[in-house]
């Protein structure tokens, strides 16, 4: 495996891990009253919110529902597929 393939594969793996963190943050946002969920959110929010905030500036919450994670996940998925196809 050459260096470029290793770099691209590592980047794709990082994107999928970050995708999982965003999904976890979405699910935990529905359980804000639970103590363990608050602890997990204390970790996940600083990790995922800077990326999600980019999309929140384009898509403000509608009726109390935040649709920005859908666009954020779509972008991550698209980038991972493009990079994965390049390997």
DRENKEBA-926623 format. One record per residue (C-alpha): residue in three letters; residue number from 1; x negated, y, z. Coordinates in Angstrom, 1 decimal, decimal comma, m for minus. Example, Ala and Ser with C-alpha at 12.3 -4.5 7.8 and 13.67 -1.06 7.14 Angstrom:
% DRENKEBA-926623
<residuo->ALA; num->1; xx->m12,3; yy->m4,5; zz->7,8>
<residuo->SER; num->2; xx->m13,7; yy->m1,1; zz->7,1>
END
This chain:
% DRENKEBA-926623
<residuo->UNK; num->1; xx->0,0; yy->0,0; zz->0,0>
<residuo->UNK; num->2; xx->m1,5; yy->3,3; zz->m1,0>
<residuo->UNK; num->3; xx->m1,4; yy->6,5; zz->1,0>
<residuo->UNK; num->4; xx->1,4; yy->8,1; zz->m1,0>
<residuo->UNK; num->5; xx->3,7; yy->5,1; zz->m0,6>
<residuo->UNK; num->6; xx->2,9; yy->5,0; zz->3,1>
<residuo->UNK; num->7; xx->3,7; yy->8,7; zz->3,5>
<residuo->UNK; num->8; xx->7,0; yy->8,5; zz->1,5>
<residuo->UNK; num->9; xx->8,1; yy->5,3; zz->3,4>
<residuo->UNK; num->10; xx->7,3; yy->6,9; zz->6,7>
<residuo->UNK; num->11; xx->9,2; yy->10,1; zz->5,7>
<residuo->UNK; num->12; xx->12,3; yy->8,0; zz->4,7>
<residuo->UNK; num->13; xx->12,1; yy->6,1; zz->8,0>
<residuo->UNK; num->14; xx->12,0; yy->9,4; zz->9,9>
<residuo->UNK; num->15; xx->15,0; yy->10,7; zz->8,0>
<residuo->UNK; num->16; xx->17,0; yy->7,6; zz->8,8>
<residuo->UNK; num->17; xx->16,0; yy->7,8; zz->12,5>
<residuo->UNK; num->18; xx->17,0; yy->11,5; zz->12,5>
<residuo->UNK; num->19; xx->20,3; yy->10,5; zz->10,9>
<residuo->UNK; num->20; xx->21,0; yy->8,1; zz->13,7>
<residuo->UNK; num->21; xx->20,2; yy->10,9; zz->16,2>
<residuo->UNK; num->22; xx->22,7; yy->13,2; zz->14,5>
<residuo->UNK; num->23; xx->25,4; yy->10,4; zz->14,6>
<residuo->UNK; num->24; xx->24,7; yy->9,9; zz->18,3>
<residuo->UNK; num->25; xx->25,0; yy->13,6; zz->18,9>
<residuo->UNK; num->26; xx->28,4; yy->13,7; zz->17,1>
<residuo->UNK; num->27; xx->29,8; yy->10,8; zz->19,0>
<residuo->UNK; num->28; xx->28,5; yy->12,1; zz->22,4>
<residuo->UNK; num->29; xx->30,0; yy->15,5; zz->21,7>
<residuo->UNK; num->30; xx->33,4; yy->13,8; zz->22,1>
<residuo->UNK; num->31; xx->32,5; yy->12,5; zz->25,6>
<residuo->UNK; num->32; xx->31,3; yy->15,7; zz->27,2>
<residuo->UNK; num->33; xx->33,0; yy->15,0; zz->30,5>
<residuo->UNK; num->34; xx->30,9; yy->11,9; zz->31,2>
<residuo->UNK; num->35; xx->27,7; yy->12,3; zz->33,2>
<residuo->UNK; num->36; xx->25,6; yy->10,0; zz->31,1>
<residuo->UNK; num->37; xx->26,8; yy->11,6; zz->27,9>
<residuo->UNK; num->38; xx->25,7; yy->15,0; zz->29,3>
<residuo->UNK; num->39; xx->22,2; yy->13,7; zz->29,9>
<residuo->UNK; num->40; xx->22,0; yy->12,3; zz->26,4>
<residuo->UNK; num->41; xx->23,3; yy->15,5; zz->25,0>
<residuo->UNK; num->42; xx->20,6; yy->17,4; zz->26,9>
<residuo->UNK; num->43; xx->18,0; yy->15,4; zz->24,9>
<residuo->UNK; num->44; xx->19,8; yy->15,3; zz->21,6>
<residuo->UNK; num->45; xx->21,0; yy->18,9; zz->21,3>
<residuo->UNK; num->46; xx->17,5; yy->20,5; zz->21,2>
<residuo->UNK; num->47; xx->16,4; yy->17,9; zz->18,7>
<residuo->UNK; num->48; xx->19,3; yy->18,0; zz->16,3>
<residuo->UNK; num->49; xx->20,9; yy->21,5; zz->16,7>
<residuo->UNK; num->50; xx->18,1; yy->23,5; zz->14,9>
<residuo->UNK; num->51; xx->18,8; yy->21,4; zz->11,7>
<residuo->UNK; num->52; xx->22,6; yy->21,5; zz->12,2>
<residuo->UNK; num->53; xx->22,6; yy->25,3; zz->12,8>
<residuo->UNK; num->54; xx->21,4; yy->25,8; zz->9,3>
<residuo->UNK; num->55; xx->24,6; yy->24,2; zz->8,0>
<residuo->UNK; num->56; xx->26,8; yy->25,9; zz->10,6>
<residuo->UNK; num->57; xx->25,8; yy->29,2; zz->9,1>
<residuo->UNK; num->58; xx->27,4; yy->28,0; zz->5,8>
<residuo->UNK; num->59; xx->30,4; yy->26,1; zz->7,3>
<residuo->UNK; num->60; xx->31,8; yy->27,7; zz->10,4>
<residuo->UNK; num->61; xx->34,0; yy->25,4; zz->12,6>
<residuo->UNK; num->62; xx->37,6; yy->25,3; zz->11,4>
<residuo->UNK; num->63; xx->40,3; yy->24,8; zz->14,0>
<residuo->UNK; num->64; xx->37,7; yy->23,8; zz->16,6>
<residuo->UNK; num->65; xx->36,3; yy->21,1; zz->14,3>
<residuo->UNK; num->66; xx->32,6; yy->21,4; zz->13,2>
<residuo->UNK; num->67; xx->32,2; yy->20,0; zz->9,7>
<residuo->UNK; num->68; xx->28,6; yy->21,1; zz->9,3>
<residuo->UNK; num->69; xx->27,2; yy->17,6; zz->10,4>
<residuo->UNK; num->70; xx->28,9; yy->16,1; zz->7,3>
<residuo->UNK; num->71; xx->27,0; yy->18,4; zz->5,0>
<residuo->UNK; num->72; xx->23,8; yy->17,9; zz->7,0>
<residuo->UNK; num->73; xx->24,1; yy->14,1; zz->6,9>
<residuo->UNK; num->74; xx->24,8; yy->14,3; zz->3,1>
<residuo->UNK; num->75; xx->21,7; yy->16,3; zz->2,5>
<residuo->UNK; num->76; xx->19,6; yy->13,9; zz->4,6>
<residuo->UNK; num->77; xx->21,0; yy->10,9; zz->2,8>
<residuo->UNK; num->78; xx->20,4; yy->12,4; zz->m0,6>
<residuo->UNK; num->79; xx->16,8; yy->13,3; zz->0,3>
<residuo->UNK; num->80; xx->16,2; yy->9,8; zz->1,6>
<residuo->UNK; num->81; xx->17,6; yy->8,2; zz->m1,5>
<residuo->UNK; num->82; xx->15,6; yy->10,4; zz->m3,8>
<residuo->UNK; num->83; xx->12,4; yy->9,7; zz->m1,9>
<residuo->UNK; num->84; xx->13,2; yy->6,0; zz->m1,6>
<residuo->UNK; num->85; xx->13,7; yy->5,8; zz->m5,3>
<residuo->UNK; num->86; xx->10,3; yy->7,4; zz->m5,9>
<residuo->UNK; num->87; xx->8,5; yy->4,5; zz->m4,1>
END
